[in-house]
Amino acid sequence: DIVMTQSPLSLPVTPGEPASISCRSSQSLLHSNGYNYCLNWYLQKPGQSPQLLIYLASTRASGVPDRFSGGGSGTDFTLKISRVEAEDVGVYYCMQSLVSPYTFGQGTKVEIK
Amino acid sequence: QVQLQQSDPRLVKPTQTLSLTCVISGDSVSSSYVSWNWIRQSPSRGLEWLGKTFYRSKWYTEYAVFVQSRMTINTDTSKNQLSLQLNSVTPEDTAIYYCARLRGLGIVDLWGQGTLVTVSS
């Protein structure tokens, strides 16, 4: 199975400041098309289901603010928030969907300082 | 607007069988462009993918190794829903169970609201 490792696991943030979360996979997530990386980012707010933020490593999902961006390649990926807002608190997960079993990172809890 | 509506919370006794449903609106369970997945979440094990079903001229299912001997995913096209059956449950199966849609190149874009399952005597 592909192991997904996130860091940090806890991230206190100041509103208006940037934030960054790292996700590393145990093998490359490059699709056989040679172009796309099968890596998704989710935000789970308290009491809610995970909501898709970023797919294919760098494409924002519909309705996601442009302060969220995803990047990376191979086995190393990053989610960045350019200016954190209070509504961004919750747990962020990366997920690989290249091969089943699909696997998730442990989650990064983002909270306001 | 596509929605996945899951069944109510369940309390199940150890060794019994867990049954959950996920009703799909705005999409078709037999769409040839998506797969329908079951994922669970617990504090001790995090998010775990359990299995999926999809239709490509015929039905296919795939399960995670750790549940494949106990789990069955079925579909009901007349009700446009999928279901999960998990046999011989133990307290370690206590979790929130989600159904989710996967489209395109592995994009899990839609989740149900989740069903809390508690396994306890």
Boltz contact constraints between the chains, C-beta under 6 A:
constraints:
  - contact:
      token1: [A, 31]
      token2: [B, 105]
      max_distance: 6.0
  - contact:
      token1: [A, 36]
      token2: [B, 105]
      max_distance: 6.0
  - contact:
      token1: [A, 38]
      token2: [B, 105]
      max_distance: 6.0
  - contact:
      token1: [A, 38]
      token2: [B, 106]
      max_distance: 6.0
  - contact:
      token1: [A, 49]
      token2: [B, 111]
      max_distance: 6.0
  - contact:
      token1: [A, 49]
      token2: [B, 113]
      max_distance: 6.0
  - contact:
      token1: [A, 49]
      token2: [B, 114]
      max_distance: 6.0
  - contact:
      token1: [A, 50]
      token2: [B, 111]
      max_distance: 6.0
  - contact:
      token1: [A, 52]
      token2: [B, 109]
      max_distance: 6.0
  - contact:
      token1: [A, 55]
      token2: [B, 107]
      max_distance: 6.0
  - contact:
      token1: [A, 97]
      token2: [B, 106]
      max_distance: 6.0
  - contact:
      token1: [A, 100]
      token2: [B, 62]
      max_distance: 6.0
  - contact:
      token1: [A, 101]
      token2: [B, 49]
      max_distance: 6.0
  - contact:
      token1: [A, 101]
      token2: [B, 64]
      max_distance: 6.0
  - contact:
      token1: [A, 102]
      token2: [B, 49]
      max_distance: 6.0
  - contact:
      token1: [A, 104]
      token2: [B, 47]
      max_distance: 6.0
  - contact:
      token1: [A, 106]
      token2: [B, 46]
      max_distance: 6.0
